[in-house]
Amino acid sequence: MKSFYQGDIIKIQGFKNYFLIISKNSFINKTGVFHVCPILSPCSAGPLHIPVEKYGTVICEQVKLIDPEERSCSQKGRITYGEIMDISDAVQGMFEYD
């Protein structure tokens, strides 16, 4: 199995857009699967739509679980640690208490 990490931009066979891996590395290593959010372009920015340089806008409310053994995934790039923090904060914010 290829190694995938939080913050990787990946291409999944059969989809025209890119995806961002948002799962923690420890989760990926333990389970062998990871959560992704799609990256769309063009798309307007907002609280849950976070632009990443060169790729488009991460749609944080569309979290999907991917098994790379069942899908043909390839790494296409990486985002910065600061961008990972912003996106993680947005995803976690959807599940906080009111």
TILUM-651583 format. One record per residue (C-alpha): x, y, z; residue in three letters. Coordinates in steps of 0.5 Angstrom, whole numbers, plus 2048, in hexadecimal, padded with zeros to 3 digits. Each point is the difference from the previous one (the first is absolute). Layout:
<atoms>
XYZala;...
</atoms>
This chain:
<atoms>
800800800met;8028077FElys;801805806ser;7FB805801phe;801806805tyr;7FB806803gln;8018067FBgly;8017FB7FAasp;7FC8037F9ile;7FE7F97FDile;7FD7FE7F9lys;7FB7FB801ile;7FF7FC7F9gln;7F98017FDgly;7FF807803phe;8028077FDlys;802804806asn;8057FF805tyr;7FF7FE807phe;804802807leu;8017FB805ile;7FE803807ile;8017FA804ser;805800806lys;8067FC7FEasn;7FF7FB806ser;7F97FE7FDphe;8037FF7F9ile;8057FB803asn;7FC7FD805lys;7FA7FF7FBthr;8038007F9gly;7FA8047FEval;7FF808800phe;7FB806800his;8018057FAval;7FC8067FEcys;7FF8027F8pro;8048067FDile;7FC8047FBleu;8028057FCser;7FC8057FFpro;7FD801806cys;7FE806805ser;804800807ala;7FC7FF806gly;8017FE807pro;8007F87FEleu;8038027F9his;807801801ile;8048027FApro;8077FD7FFval;8058027FCglu;8017FE7F9lys;7FA7FA800tyr;7FA804802gly;7FB800806thr;7FF7FA805val;7F97FF801ile;8007FE808cys;7F97FE801glu;8017FA7FBgln;8047FB804val;8017F97FDlys;8047FA802leu;8047FD7FBile;8037F9800asp;8078017FBpro;8007F87FFglu;7F98007FDglu;8018077FCarg;8068027FBser;803806804cys;8068047FEser;803806804gln;8018067FClys;802805805gly;800803807arg;7FD806804ile;804804805thr;7FF7FE808tyr;7FC807801gly;7FB7FE7FAglu;8007F9804ile;7FE803806met;7FB8057FDasp;7FC7FA7FDile;8017FC806ser;7FD805804asp;7FA8017FBala;7FE7F9800val;8017FF808gln;7FB806800gly;7FA7FD7FDmet;8007FB806phe;801804806glu;7FA801805tyr;7FC8067FFasp;
</atoms>
